[in-house]
């Protein structure tokens, strides 16, 4: 199972809806006897290009969420970590 963030899931859901609508539109165009060969080829090309574009959008959303979630450690964070570590060592509960 793939664990994703909420915004990545939203991007994936929107992509799935757009892709499903594109498949429906392509079926309608291909079955239309009055549609030109160029129009049918354009829809086939669009269907081939949509999955990579959707994957790039999903990956971009995941990267943006990851960057927002991870911030660089500050001096205060490092000091708090060292103080917590010192307290563990002083109490004898530290692993050796």
Secondary structure, 3 states (H helix, E strand, C coil): CCCCCHHHHHHHHHHHHHHHHHHHHHHHHHHCCCCCHHHHHHHHHHHHHHHHHHHHHHHHHHHHHHHHHCCCCCHHHHHHHHHHHHHHHHHCCCCC
